[in-house]
Amino acid sequence: MRKRPLQCPFCENLLRAPVDIDTGSLEITGGICKCSAVYVMDRTGHNLGQALMDALYFVCKEDYDRALSLMPEDYDTETYDYNPASHSASVCEERARRKCPKIIFMKLKETKTD
């Protein structure tokens, strides 16, 4: 799979490398895009469940009740293999089963109000 620079899958904005973020109640490696999407890195590729929960908590501005009440149709996610050395990403392929760093992107869907 062809690698490309790390960019947001929702708005295509080029992104800086994930950084360590410690808010007191959350310790992750990731970042925030201008479009309000968040990204979280799983350094080992072995802990995507935890990375997904961290992304939910992060995108909900550390509101656990809100994060746990969301349904999958309330947000969009994309997962990529990530190469920190080249700061590039490629689409994860299930059959590859490579254990390399992963990046999970998450963005809340717009809610319509009447």
C-alpha positions in Angstrom: 0.0 0.0 0.0 1.3 3.4 -0.9 2.2 5.6 2.0 1.3 9.3 2.1 1.9 12.2 4.5 -0.3 12.1 7.6 -3.5 14.0 6.8 -7.0 14.2 8.2 -9.3 11.7 6.4 -12.2 14.0 6.9 -10.9 17.3 5.5 -7.5 16.3 4.0 -5.6 18.9 6.2 -1.9 17.9 6.6 -1.2 17.1 10.2 1.8 17.4 12.5 3.2 14.3 14.2 1.3 13.0 17.2 2.4 14.5 20.5 2.1 13.3 24.1 -1.0 14.9 25.7 -1.5 14.8 29.4 -4.6 16.6 30.7 -4.5 15.0 34.2 -7.4 12.6 33.4 -6.1 11.6 30.0 -2.7 10.5 28.7 -2.5 9.9 25.0 -0.3 10.4 22.0 -2.3 12.3 19.3 -3.6 15.6 18.2 -6.5 17.7 16.9 -7.3 18.7 13.4 -8.7 22.2 12.4 -11.9 20.4 11.4 -12.4 19.2 15.1 -11.4 15.6 14.3 -9.0 14.0 16.8 -6.3 11.4 16.3 -4.8 9.0 18.7 -1.8 6.8 18.2 -1.5 3.2 19.4 2.3 2.8 19.4 2.3 -1.0 19.3 -0.8 -1.8 17.2 -1.8 -4.3 19.9 -4.2 -2.0 21.8 -6.7 -0.5 19.4 -9.6 -1.0 21.8 -8.0 1.3 24.3 -7.0 3.8 21.6 -10.6 3.9 20.4 -11.9 4.6 23.9 -9.2 7.3 24.3 -10.3 8.8 21.0 -14.0 8.8 22.2 -13.1 10.4 25.5 -10.8 13.0 23.7 -13.4 13.9 21.0 -16.0 14.4 23.8 -13.8 16.8 25.6 -13.2 14.4 28.5 -16.9 13.8 29.2 -17.0 10.1 29.9 -20.8 10.0 30.2 -21.2 11.5 26.7 -18.4 9.3 25.3 -20.1 6.1 26.6 -23.5 7.2 25.5 -22.5 7.6 21.8 -23.5 5.0 19.3 -21.3 4.1 16.3 -23.6 6.1 14.0 -22.8 9.3 16.0 -19.2 9.5 14.9 -16.9 8.5 12.0 -13.6 6.7 12.5 -10.7 5.8 10.2 -7.7 3.7 11.1 -4.3 3.8 9.4 -0.9 2.2 9.8 1.5 4.9 10.9 5.3 5.2 10.4 6.7 7.7 12.9 10.1 7.8 11.2 8.7 9.0 7.9 5.5 10.7 9.4 3.4 8.8 6.8 0.3 6.7 6.9 -1.2 3.9 4.9 -4.6 2.1 4.9 -4.7 -0.8 7.3 -5.3 -4.1 5.6 -7.0 -6.8 7.8 -5.2 -9.6 6.0 -1.8 -8.1 6.6 -2.1 -8.3 10.4 1.0 -6.3 10.9 1.7 -5.1 14.4 2.9 -1.6 13.7 1.8 1.8 15.2 -1.7 2.7 14.3 -3.5 6.1 14.1 -7.2 6.2 14.8 -9.1 9.3 13.6 -12.4 10.2 15.0 -14.9 13.0 14.3 -18.4 13.5 15.7 -21.1 13.7 13.1 -23.1 16.9 12.8 -26.3 16.8 14.7 -29.4 18.4 13.1 -31.5 20.6 15.2 -35.0 21.6 14.3 
